[in-house]
Structure formats: C-alpha cells, structure tokens
C-alpha cells in the first residue's frame, strides 16, 4: 500500500549517478568522435568547456595531452562536418 498523502514537490536529481572518471571518459569519447583531426586549440577550448559544464576538474597537462591526441586522430565522416 502506498501513502498518497506524500507528494514530490521537487525534481528527482542524480537518478543515474556516474563517477567523475566515467563522465570524463564519456566526454573524451564524444570529443574524439566530434573533433578528430580538428585544430588542437579548437579541441582544447572544447574540452575545457565540456569539463567546466559538468563540473569535473582536469589538470592542464591532461587537457593539453587529450587535445593533442584528438587533434592528431584521422577525421571521420562526422568530425569532417
């Protein structure tokens, strides 16, 4: 039996909790697909923005290393757009 007198007055948050490393891995995979072969500075800016948006801190050396790696990947059909 349920208690119908209790109502939810606020949105349910964090239903699908992900640790920061899983969030970071997801961003990196998406940016690889989106920005492979793009200018390294463009990739770096995009990575900074995405990590800021989700509130995950990543150090500058790691950001630069990922940007360099993604920029050096061969573009795919999607990242050419």
Helices and strands as residue ranges (DSSP letters): H 20-35, H 40-54, H 60-71
